[in-house]
Amino acid sequence: MVNASAVAKLWIVALGLMFLAPASVAAPVSLPGQYFRLIEVGAEQVEAKLNAEPSATIETLAAHNNWRHFPYAILAPAVLYAKQHPTNRRYHDPKMLALAIRIGDMLAVECEKGRNDDLLDGEWDTYMWGEAYRLLKTQLGEDRRARWRREIEKIVAVLVSDTEARLNFPWYATPYIRTSPNHFSSHAALLLLGGRVFENKAWESLGSRVLHRFAAEEQTVDGYWGEHNRLGPTTGYNYITMTQVAFYWEYTHDPAALEALRRVTDFHKYFTYPDGAPVETINDRNRHWNVDSWGHFGFSNFAAGRRYAEFLTGFFKPDGLGLDNLGRLAQDALYYHEGPKAPIPQDLPRYSHEMAVPAGIRKVGPWVVCLSGIFNTQAVDNQFYLDRQAHISVFHEKTGMIISGANSKRQPELATFLEKFDGQTFHMPISTRLKMNDKEDHLSLAYNKFFSDVFISEPSANEVRMRFVLTGKGDPPDEAQLNLQLVLKGGEVLETAGGKKITLGAEHVELSPEDLGGSIRHHGWTLKVDPTARLTWPIFPFNPYQNGPETTLDYAVARLSVPLRTKPGMEHRGFRPSEQEILFDLEVK
């Protein structure tokens, strides 16, 4: 147990370190004041756009970059008008009221035409409108109030039968409910909101029953809600489910919800890189995810959560703020809980955290290394769930991501290991184990014909060392290899010890062991590689939303592959211990 004096000293040290942090770390901000500043600028930008295009429709506005969720725009002026706070300069500003009404009337017109399914993204967009209605209903006038209510109620009512049908399903996960948990929890939150605002007890009860179960039963001890199953997280979408549980807590104060928020705060504060992005290595749906604006108000129930919300908010800039973020930051401003703060892992010179499932993360100085031994069955016919095939990521505060642990689908060439025999390719482990300590983290990955022990020594100021020790099992595979996904930057130069100097573009690059010469230099880092390593660039990973590969270099990776040298015969009861050792040294000066 850490006493108050020790916590205070730690917080002072953390604040001092923040002033020495590199540019990739966000500058400190003060909440909720920064929320109000951001949404004020965002609301003004929306107002300017509507004034410049008076004949614009929701459809034409949504076509603009980062404006797909145009209905999100309504909540910012509504909160600015209705939320009294010393840092909110636009409280009771008639211009904000007029802007919110203008947007709400646009939504009503389209819904009256029966276009809500085309132009509103279901529960998320409707929540923004419903929340704005709640805040402004006394200012709308009788006719407008009735008009908005009628159209909002139509949308909410559609959710009732589907929610009732799923209420007692075994798990609120995709294989059972045939949607994702983040959507189902959002349905429930909208029912709760609609029930409260429109005094519909049946809706309120239904939404509350679902959200209580999300809080009390569905969350794992590690603080996440599994989308496909409970064996591993879907990090980005976890923010969305958490937002709905946080909303439920605001209106019910169910103790189970507060405990769920405590666990999810711990999960996210540990599995967030110093640049604010969620750690991709443990994610089974997304290879990349931006800094998140969802649910900060849920974190703000706790001292460390307030600092975490502050940390995330520091990455948002007023210029070009997308409407998704505008709406969610407005929600954060509306429900934020002020209070003392405590340091988070990103503030500290070092931390480590190991989950109940085989995954863990360690930060030492500027380095962050994540190891994941999470493995499970995946939905082969569902494009939105990736194969859990990648197991290592390395991030540096100066250079960003260097080795990606992002998963993919139908791309065994990007798996950490693959093996081929009997005409088949296998690229996901069948058993794993993770052991972490301050001197060396040890991940074991077992496949059909071999297993590998992965040892990562505690990083030094400038270097991370990775050692893969292979043990063969039974007859060797026809082919097997180790792969690392290197995050290379299009337009920048890649140099090798073998004398190659290449400006990376869309052109295919295939470098042999002789070309590499034992090391690679790029974007401020140097990687010493196995003498047999080869490099291929670019590889476009799978994008679940396109059900196909990425199309831009922004998301391309290079594959660094090392063939496994398997030996025939049974050396020791069917095993060949320490059959091969593969070393990598990664350096950033």
Secondary structure, DSSP 4 states (H G I P E B T S, - for coil): ---HHHHHHHHHHHHHHHHT--TTSPPP--TTHHHHHHHHHHHHHHHHHHHH-TT--HHHHHTSTT-TTGGGGGHHHHHHHH---TT-TTTT-HHHHHHHHHHHHHHHHHHHTT-HHHHS-HHHHHHHHHHHHHHHGGGS-HHHHHHHHHHHHHHHHHHHHHHHHHTT-S-SSHHHHSS-HHHHHHHHHHHHHHHHHTT-HHHHHHHHHHHHHIIIIIS-TTS---SS-TTS--HHHHHHHHHHHHHHHHHH--HHHHHHHHHHHHHHHHSB-TTSPBPSTT-SS-S--PPP-TTHHHHTTSHHHHHHHHHHHTT--STT--HHHHHHHHHHHHH---------GGGSSEEEEE-SSSEEEEEETTEEEEEE-------TT-TTS-B----EEEEETTTEEEEE---BSS-GGGSSEEEEETTEEE-S-SEEEEE--SSEEEEEEE-SSEEEEEEEEPP-SSEEEEEEEEEEESSPPSEEEEEEEE---TTSEEEETTS-EEE-SSS-EEE-HHHHTTEEEETTEEEE--TT-EEEEEE--EETTTTEE--SGGG-EEEEEEE-----S-SBTTEEEEEEEEEEEEE--
